Amino acid sequence: MRWAHKKRIVLTNDDEVHWLALRVAPGLGTRKAGQLIEVFKTPQAVFRASRSELEAVGLAASVAQSIASGCAFEEAVDQQHKLAEAGATLVPITDPRYPPRLRDIYDPPPMLFARGRVELMASLMLAIVGTRRPTAYGTTAAERLARDLAAAGLTVVSGMARGIDTSAHKAVLEACGDTIAVFGCGVDQVYPVENRKLAQEIANKGLLISEFPMAAPAYPQNFPVRNRIISGMSAGVLVVEGGEYSGSAITAKLAAEQNREIFAVPGNITSKVSWGPNLLIKQGAKLVQEWNDVVVELKPEDRRRLVEQCRKSLKISENVKDATSCHAQTSLAFGPMNGVARAVLGALKPDSPVALDHLVETIEGCSSSEIIAILFELELAGLVRQLPGKSFLKTWAE
């Protein structure tokens, strides 16, 4: 990797101002800013460089002059104040918290503005995108898949646009999962305005990020640009409804260029919003009907990561007093249900399938939905295998 990111960087006020000055320097785009950091290593070194040194690495004379003059620092200080007021964090590309997959795309943002749980940048992510005008079928599919994929341990990434994006974020939050919204404006702005409450909930429970400076408006041209972040951060992109030339189609195209997995939910052939995902499937995207259609296509190291998360969750102490909190109820938090998990495993055999109906009848003290949830987790953890006809076998972990 070309970026130094082995240990945590604690930004001083001076560091922060220099990074912000690099972001707001007139005429300096993402790619050139990244090249400057590659050459000079720090933004301080960039601003110490002479005009001729800056021109030598490919900057236009006017841009080199604006950097050498230091004219960006007044706005950078203003940005720093806005950052503090919003409770946001600046995460430069040299910081180990920066999303690892995003760091390796062709044109990664030199820095990200973040509000919320910055640690989610290190999680395993999957993007869910789609039309702003979904059908009832599309909304239902997005909600179910987002909820199930979050329960499987994936962080769901989307753009908080109207329609499919909003449905996916809301479903994950309701399921107490992890979600990240990537903005096409500053993280202290909200677009669309009707999602103000949703944005605040994501800031509290998940993460809002943007490459655009604080207070940056939601210009239309920003959204195709931000889509490369949605796909770049993620192991794959799942498209749920969208036209042939929609924003979701752009995100899928970017995902293909970034060598990400592409998934699509098939739709009604008479519906315009099915054209995008159906075409993607014809072109080789993985057809998705349920969460496991996504998980089985992930790279082996990503699948192992999910399995390890599930196995760790099975070891949580059953002496959990409060089973009413959101995190206690999430399907990955086995604490309150450890006894049921052990009962299910005890009722299963490695050589003789056991029907779901039989498990429901024989395991006392819990509902069928609780048993199904436990089986879901055990299957993901590699401890149980489902057979046709809703029968289950115990498997032996390696």
Sequence and secondary structure as in RCSB ss.txt:
>XXXX:A:sequence
MRWAHKKRIVLTNDDEVHWLALRVAPGLGTRKAGQLIEVFKTPQAVFRASRSELEAVGLAASVAQSIASGCAFEE
AVDQQHKLAEAGATLVPITDPRYPPRLRDIYDPPPMLFARGRVELMASLMLAIVGTRRPTAYGTTAAERLARDLA
AAGLTVVSGMARGIDTSAHKAVLEACGDTIAVFGCGVDQVYPVENRKLAQEIANKGLLISEFPMAAPAYPQNFPV
RNRIISGMSAGVLVVEGGEYSGSAITAKLAAEQNREIFAVPGNITSKVSWGPNLLIKQGAKLVQEWNDVVVELKP
EDRRRLVEQCRKSLKISENVKDATSCHAQTSLAFGPMNGVARAVLGALKPDSPVALDHLVETIEGCSSSEIIAIL
FELELAGLVRQLPGKSFLKTWAE
>XXXX:A:secstr
  S  SS     HHHHHHHHHHHHSTT  HHHHHHHHHHHSSHHHHHHS HHHHHHTT  HHHHHHHHHTTTHHH
HHHHHHHHHHTT EEEETTSTTS HHHHTSSS  SEEEEEE GGGGGS EEEEEE SS  HHHHHHHHHHHHHHH
HTT EEEE   TTHHHHHHHHHHHTT  EEEE SS TTS SSGGGHHHHHHHHHHSEEEESS TT    TTHHHH
HHHHHHHHSSEEEEES  TTSHHHHHHHHHHHTT EEEE    TT GGGHHHHHHHHTT EE SSHHHHHTTS H
HHHHHHHHHHHHHHTS S  S   SHHHHSTT  GGGHHHHHHHHHH  SSS EEHHHHHHHSTTS HHHHHHHH
HHHHHTTSEEEETTTEEEE    
